Structures are given as structure tokens and as C-alpha cells.
Amino acid sequence: MPDDRRRWFEQSKGFEARSRPPARDDTPDLWTRCPSCGETLFNETLAENGHVCPSCSHHFRIGAAARIEQLCDADGVSFHDQTLRSVDALRFVDSKPYGKRLRTTVERTGMNEAFRSASATLGGLPVEICAFEFRFMGGSMGSVVGEAVTRTFERAADRRVPAIVVSASGGARMQEGVLSLMQMAKTSAALARLKDDARMPYISVLTHPTTGGVAASFSMLGDLIVAEPGALIGFAGPRVIKETIGQDLPEGFQTAEYLLEHGLIDAIVPRATMRPFLGRVLRQLTGAPSASDAAAPTA
């Protein structure tokens, strides 16, 4: 390359470098690419659509607080158990100590644990509701999450109101060993008291993903079990099952659609219609008057 062209090229590179603004780590992302259809979505538009892709109806994962906000009446939510925090009782270490992993996750998410539980109203009906936060260690169920779910069922039994749990979990939290596995029996026993003693219904809402010990306990014990479209639901993962039985799995295995077809869940409900659907079902299960009848003036 001649010297004059080389000098021009180097000057151009220097000008480009100086004119480009420095990268900022704190600049918020404005766009999200849909993993299903590849469409690039403006985040504000995605939020307005309930975090559902307007092109292909892919249901993005949302947090526990947003889930409760979407489902419950705005003026009837009272949160519980937000100060409960897990401890490293086993001094467990994998790639890092469990105690350090907990501290890092609390700082990153701003939450103490992988759940939100609340007394609320849905369509004017009182309920006890609990939602999982997948950002907190994959929504795994340790002793504190199990305690929160148990308290949700106990409050529902004491108040004689229905209970709703929205699951999004990778299963039992391995860092707590048998203390985590105990929560499967503990939560199921509390649920049995809600059904047998208080005679109140329990609705289980399964979102992507609901797996492991959560799927093997209270999540599949609802009087009504509904799921969001495309949710992965099952105990062990498809890869583990395939390696164990040595067979190829059916198309769509462990999706909400596959489970509905085989009678393992009762309905698939899109996020946009989940709230009115649950309101209608709660009135049917509790014998409460319909919303229109309740609003009608008395003679």
C-alpha cells in the first residue's frame, strides 16, 4: 500500500475510533429477540403485551412480582414472608460455596428467595397466592421456598379461601440436600389439610419450566392444573430420560400440549386470558356468584 494511502487509512481509523461513543455497561437493552420466531421486539411493546411475542405468541418468562400483579386485583395484594432467607446448613460447596452463591443471587435479584406469596383478591374473590422467581437459582425449592408454599396453604386453610401456586422451577435445591427433598412431603401434607379440613380448592398454574421435585409434588396435585402454552413440564429432563431408557422420545415430549393430549393437565391458557379464566373457575369451585350477578343491584 502506498504511503499516502496508508496515512489516509490510519487517519480514517483514528477518526472513527474517536467519534464512536464509549461503550457503557449500564445502558439498558431496548430490544429483545424472540427465541421462537427470531423477531426483534421493542421491550416496551413486549411489556405492554404481557411479555408474549406478538408475532408467534411465545411466552417469555416473567418474575414472581409481575405474575402476581398480572393475576390479582390491584388494590387487594398483601405480601408475606419476604424476610425469610435460606442458610447454608450443610456448608455445601460445588463450583462455589452455597453461602456465597446465595449472597450473590440476593444482590443480583434484589430478592431474599425464589418466591413471592401474598393474600390477595382475584376478580373480587379472596385467595392465597404464591409465585416462583426463576431468576433466583432457577426457582429451586429449598427449605425457605417450601416453608413459603406451606404457609400459603396454611393461610388459605385458616381463612377458608382458595390457594393458587404459579410454578416456574428447576426442582429441589441440591445445595440443601435432604432438607430440600423434605419440602416435597411438607408442602403436600399442608395441601392435604387445605383440601380435607378446610374443603377449599387449589389451582396449580404451570409455567416454563416446571420440573424436578416441584413437578413431583404440589404442582401436579391441583384440583385444577393449567399451564401456559409451550411450557416444559416434567420430572427429569428429556436428555436424562432418553439416556436412561435408551429410546427416542416422542415429538413435543414434556410440553404443555403433550401433557394435555395425554390427560396430565386440565387446560392450556394463554397469559392474556389467564386472569379471567381463573376468576371464572374460582367462582365455579367455590359456588360464588358470577361477576355479573354479584354486580347486579338487589331489588
C-alpha positions in Angstrom: 0.0 0.0 0.0 1.5 3.5 -0.9 2.5 5.7 2.0 -0.1 8.4 1.2 -3.0 5.8 1.2 -1.6 4.2 4.3 -1.6 7.6 6.1 -5.2 8.3 5.0 -6.3 4.8 6.1 -4.7 5.2 9.6 -6.2 8.7 10.0 -9.6 7.4 9.0 -9.4 4.6 11.6 -8.4 7.1 14.2 -11.2 9.4 13.4 -13.7 6.5 13.6 -12.4 5.4 16.9 -12.6 9.0 18.4 -16.0 9.7 17.0 -17.6 6.5 18.4 -19.0 7.0 21.9 -17.5 4.7 24.5 -19.5 1.6 25.4 -21.5 1.8 28.6 -22.2 -1.3 30.7 -25.2 0.4 32.3 -27.0 1.2 29.1 -30.4 -0.7 29.2 -31.2 -3.0 26.4 -34.1 -1.7 24.3 -34.7 -4.8 22.2 -35.3 -8.5 22.7 -35.0 -11.2 20.1 -37.8 -13.9 20.3 -36.1 -17.3 20.7 -39.0 -18.9 18.9 -39.6 -16.9 15.7 -36.4 -14.7 15.8 -38.4 -11.5 15.7 -36.7 -8.4 17.2 -39.1 -6.9 19.7 -39.1 -3.5 21.3 -39.0 -4.1 25.1 -41.7 -1.6 25.8 -44.1 -3.1 23.3 -43.2 -6.6 24.7 -44.1 -5.5 28.2 -47.4 -4.0 27.1 -48.2 -7.3 25.5 -47.7 -9.2 28.8 -44.2 -10.4 27.7 -45.8 -12.5 25.0 -44.4 -12.3 21.4 -47.0 -10.6 19.2 -45.7 -12.5 16.2 -45.7 -16.1 17.4 -47.2 -16.0 20.9 -44.0 -17.2 22.6 -44.5 -16.7 26.3 -41.4 -15.1 27.8 -40.5 -15.9 31.4 -41.6 -13.2 33.9 -40.9 -12.6 37.5 -42.9 -13.5 40.6 -44.0 -10.0 41.4 -45.1 -9.3 37.8 -47.0 -12.6 37.8 -49.0 -11.7 40.9 -49.6 -8.2 39.6 -51.0 -9.6 36.3 -53.3 -12.1 38.1 -54.6 -10.2 41.2 -56.7 -7.1 41.7 -54.5 -4.1 42.1 -55.9 -2.9 45.5 -56.0 -6.3 47.2 -52.5 -7.6 47.5 -50.6 -8.0 50.8 -47.3 -9.8 50.6 -46.0 -12.2 53.2 -42.7 -13.9 54.3 -40.4 -11.5 52.4 -37.8 -11.5 55.1 -37.3 -15.3 55.1 -33.8 -16.3 53.9 -32.0 -19.6 53.3 -29.0 -20.6 55.4 -26.1 -22.9 54.4 -26.8 -25.6 57.0 -24.7 -28.2 55.1 -21.8 -26.0 54.3 -22.3 -27.1 50.7 -19.7 -26.4 48.1 -19.9 -27.1 44.3 -18.3 -24.6 41.9 -18.6 -22.1 44.8 -19.8 -22.2 48.4 -23.6 -22.2 48.7 -23.5 -19.3 51.2 -21.6 -17.1 48.6 -24.0 -18.2 45.9 -26.9 -17.1 48.0 -25.4 -13.7 48.7 -24.5 -13.1 45.1 -28.1 -14.0 44.0 -29.7 -11.8 46.6 -27.6 -8.9 45.4 -28.3 -9.6 41.7 -32.1 -10.1 42.0 -32.9 -7.8 45.0 -34.9 -10.7 46.4 -34.3 -12.9 49.5 -35.6 -16.1 48.0 -37.2 -17.7 44.9 -40.8 -16.9 45.7 -43.4 -14.3 46.4 -46.5 -15.1 48.5 -49.5 -12.9 49.2 -53.0 -12.6 50.4 -54.9 -11.1 47.5 -58.2 -10.9 45.6 -58.7 -12.2 42.1 -61.9 -10.9 40.4 -63.1 -9.8 43.8 -62.6 -13.2 45.4 -60.1 -13.6 48.3 -57.2 -16.0 47.6 -53.8 -17.0 48.9 -51.3 -17.0 46.0 -47.6 -17.9 45.7 -45.4 -17.4 42.6 -41.9 -18.6 41.9 -39.0 -16.4 40.9 -36.9 -18.3 38.3 -34.1 -15.7 38.4 -33.3 -16.8 41.9 -31.2 -20.0 41.4 -33.6 -21.3 38.8 -36.6 -21.1 41.1 -35.3 -24.1 43.0 -37.1 -25.2 46.1 -35.1 -25.1 49.3 -36.3 -25.1 52.8 -37.4 -21.5 52.7 -39.4 -21.9 49.5 -41.0 -25.0 50.9 -41.9 -23.1 54.0 -43.4 -20.3 52.0 -45.6 -22.6 50.0 -46.6 -24.4 53.1 -47.6 -21.1 54.8 -49.6 -20.2 51.7 -51.6 -23.4 52.1 -52.0 -22.9 55.8 -53.2 -19.3 55.5 -55.7 -20.5 52.9 -56.9 -23.2 55.2 -57.2 -20.8 58.2 -59.1 -18.2 56.1 -61.0 -20.8 54.2 -60.2 -19.4 50.8 -58.7 -21.0 47.7 -55.0 -21.3 47.0 -53.1 -20.7 43.8 -49.5 -21.5 43.1 -47.7 -20.4 39.9 -44.7 -22.7 39.4 -41.5 -21.9 37.5 -38.8 -24.1 38.9 -35.9 -26.4 38.1 -36.8 -28.5 41.1 -35.4 -29.2 44.5 -32.3 -27.2 45.5 -29.4 -29.7 45.6 -27.3 -27.4 47.8 -29.7 -28.2 50.7 -29.7 -31.9 50.2 -32.3 -33.8 52.2 -33.6 -30.6 53.7 -34.8 -29.6 50.3 -36.3 -33.0 49.5 -38.3 -32.9 52.7 -40.2 -29.9 51.3 -42.0 -32.2 48.8 -43.7 -34.1 51.6 -44.1 -31.0 53.8 -45.9 -28.9 51.1 -48.0 -31.9 50.1 -49.1 -32.5 53.6 -50.2 -28.9 54.1 -52.1 -29.1 50.8 -53.9 -32.2 52.0 -55.1 -30.3 55.1 -56.4 -27.4 52.9 -58.4 -29.9 50.8 -59.6 -32.3 53.6 -60.1 -30.0 56.5 -60.9 -26.6 55.0 -62.6 -28.0 51.9 -61.0 -25.3 49.8 -59.8 -25.7 46.2 -56.3 -25.4 45.0 -55.4 -24.3 41.4 -51.9 -25.1 40.1 -50.6 -22.9 37.3 -47.6 -24.4 35.5 -45.2 -22.1 33.5 -42.0 -22.7 31.7 -40.3 -24.7 33.2 -41.9 -26.7 36.0 -39.6 -29.7 36.7 -38.0 -31.9 39.3 -39.3 -32.0 42.9 -41.7 -29.2 42.4 -43.4 -31.0 39.5 -43.3 -34.2 41.6 -45.2 -32.7 44.5 -47.7 -29.9 44.9 -47.5 -28.6 41.3 -49.3 -31.7 40.0 -51.7 -32.0 42.9 -54.1 -29.2 42.0 -57.9 -29.6 41.9 -57.3 -27.9 38.5 -54.0 -27.9 36.8 -53.5 -25.4 34.0 -50.4 -24.4 32.0 -49.2 -21.7 29.7 -48.6 -22.6 26.1 -45.3 -24.3 25.3 -44.3 -24.8 29.0 -41.8 -27.5 29.7 -43.3 -29.8 32.4 -41.8 -33.0 33.8 -39.7 -34.6 36.5 -36.4 -35.5 34.8 -35.1 -33.7 31.7 -35.6 -35.2 28.2 -31.9 -35.9 27.9 -31.7 -37.8 31.2 -34.8 -39.8 30.3 -33.6 -40.7 26.8 -30.2 -41.8 28.2 -31.9 -43.9 30.9 -34.4 -45.8 28.8 -32.3 -45.8 25.6 -35.2 -44.7 23.4 -36.0 -41.6 21.3 -38.7 -39.5 22.9 -42.0 -38.5 21.1 -42.2 -35.2 19.4 -43.0 -32.4 21.8 -42.4 -34.7 24.8 -42.9 -32.8 28.2 -44.6 -29.8 26.6 -47.8 -28.5 28.0 -49.5 -29.5 24.7 -48.3 -33.1 25.0 -49.4 -33.4 28.6 -52.9 -32.0 27.8 -53.2 -34.5 25.0 -52.4 -37.3 27.4 -54.6 -36.2 30.2 -52.0 -35.0 32.7 -53.2 -31.4 32.9 -56.6 -29.9 32.5 -56.2 -26.9 30.3 -53.7 -24.7 28.4 -54.5 -21.0 29.0 -52.7 -18.1 27.3 -51.3 -15.5 29.6 -53.6 -12.8 28.3 -56.7 -14.8 29.3 -55.3 -16.4 32.5 -56.8 -13.9 34.9 -60.4 -14.0 33.7 -60.1 -17.8 33.3 -59.0 -18.2 36.9 -61.8 -15.8 38.1 -64.5 -17.9 36.4 -63.0 -21.2 37.7 -62.8 -19.9 41.3 -66.4 -18.9 41.2 -67.4 -22.3 39.9 -65.3 -24.2 42.5 -66.4 -22.1 45.5 -70.0 -21.6 44.5 -69.6 -17.8 44.5 -72.0 -15.8 42.2 -70.7 -14.8 38.8 -69.2 -11.4 38.5 -72.3 -10.1 36.6 -74.6 -11.5 39.3 -72.5 -10.0 42.1 -72.6 -6.6 40.5 -76.3 -6.6 39.8 -78.4 -4.4 42.0 -80.8 -6.1 44.5 -84.5 -5.5 44.3 
